[in-house]
Amino acid sequence: MSRAAEITDVPLVVTEQVLFGATVSEIDINKAALVKPKTKFSMLIPEVDAFLKERKTESIVIYGIESHVCVLQTVLELLDNKYNVHVLADGVSSINYPEIDIALNRMRQAGAAITTSESILFQLAGDSKHPHFKALSGLVKEWQPIDRQNPLLFRNLRESNI
């Protein structure tokens, strides 16, 4: 998603929980509009709040680690502040695997839209004639083999024997 943000000129805002350290090198945040350390669990720290207000942001796509702590508290706080929040089900994780579905359900009940990376990418394009459609479609194709190996994405299919 950080590459998609770069392609579409959607500002990428990154907060890094000081307990966990810096963002892993596999996620390129070099072109992020804002990168800030935080001790608060929610990412809605004063610098992020100011950034969002300055740009008159209405909708936010969230992904990150510890779905039941940092992601959940961020989503709840953003919803309380009247943002439209889209959470990437395939972009959140937890050290405690069962926490993911519980957190996603809680976010949904609070009013967040639970979606996937692929869905958001094509929502950003909106039309195959969009100038960034080919690049976004390329990201989807690039990640499909990896996604197919992701047990989080396909657990419900396997569990229901579909």
N, C-alpha and C positions, 0 to 999 in steps of 0.2 A: 504494500500500500504506500510505502514511502516513495517508491518509484512512480506510482500512479499520481500521487500528489504533485510530484515534479512535472510529469507530463501535462497535467491539466491545470497547472498553476494554482492549485488549491493549497493554501498555506498549511504546512505541517508544523504542529505544535507538539513538542516533546517535553515531558517532565520525567525526571529520573529520581526515584526514591533513593535517598542516601543510604538506606539500609542494604539495598541491592547493588548499588554502584551504577556505573555508566551503562548505556544501552549497548547490547552485544554488537560486535563488529559486523555481523552478518546483516544487520539492518542499517542501511546507509542513511544517516541523518545529517550529512554534511550540508545539505541544502534546506534544512529545516528553517522555518521563519523564526522560531523561538525554541531554545533548549534551556531548561532551568532545572536545577536540583530542587528537591523538596523533602520536607519531613512529614508534611501533612499527607494523609492517605489519598484524599481527593486531589486531582490535578488542578482544581480551580483555585489556584494560589493568586495573590494580587496581580502578579505580572501577566498571568494567563487571562484573568478577568479583564484587565485593561486592554490587552491585545484583542480579545473577542469584541469588546464594546467599541473600541476604536474602529474596527472593520464592520461594525453593525452585523455581526454574524447571527444567523438565525438557525442554521442546521449544522450539526457536528457529527462526524463519524468517529467512533471510539474503538480502539483495539489496544491490547496490552496484557500484562501479566497480573496474576492474582485477581481473577474475575470476581471473587467474593470479597475482596478488600478494596484495593485501589480502583479497579474498574467500576465496581458497584457504587462506591462512595462518590466517584466522579459523576457517574450517570445520574444518581439521585440528586446531587447538588445542581447539575446542569438542568435537570427537569424542574427543580424548584425555582430556577432562575429563568424558566420559560423558553429554554432552547428545545428545538426538535433534535432528538438524539437517536442515532442509528448505531447499534452495536454489532460488530462483526462476530458472529458466532464462531467462525473459523479463525478469528484473530485474537481470541482470548484463551487464557490457560490458567491452570492452578497447580500448585504442588500437591494439592488434595483433590484428585480427579473428580470425586462426586460433587464437589463444591461448584463446578462449572454450571451444570444444569440448574442447580438450585439458584445460583446467582442470576443466570439468564432469565429464569422464570420470574424472579423478583423484579428484575429490570423491566421485563415485559409488562408485569402487573402495574408497575409504577408509570408506564406510558412510553417507554422506549420501544423503538422498532428494532426487532432482532432480525438480522439479515446476514448475507454472506459477502465476501470480498467480490466475487464475480458479479453478483447482483448489483452491488454499489458501483462497480466499474462501468457496467452498461447503463446504469441510471445516470451516471455522470455524463456519458456520451449522449444518451437519449435517442440517437439516430445513427444509422450506419454511415450517414453523410457527414457526421461530426468530424472536424479536422483531426481529432485525436483518436478516433475510433480504431484505426489500424494499430496504433501503438498500444492501446488498451487491450484490444483483442489479442495482440502478441503476448502481453503479460499473462492473460488467461491461458493461452496455449503453452507458454513456458512453464507455468506452475501446475498444469493439470496432472502430469506424472507424479509430482510431489504430493499434491492434494489426494490422489488416489491411495497413497500410502499412509495418509493421516488418519489414525484411528479415531480421533475426535470427530471428524467429519462424517465418517461412515458407521459409527457405532450403532446408531438407531436402525440402520438398514440391516446390519448383521444380526442385531438382537431380535429383530422382527422377522428374520429370514426372508426378506423381500429380494 
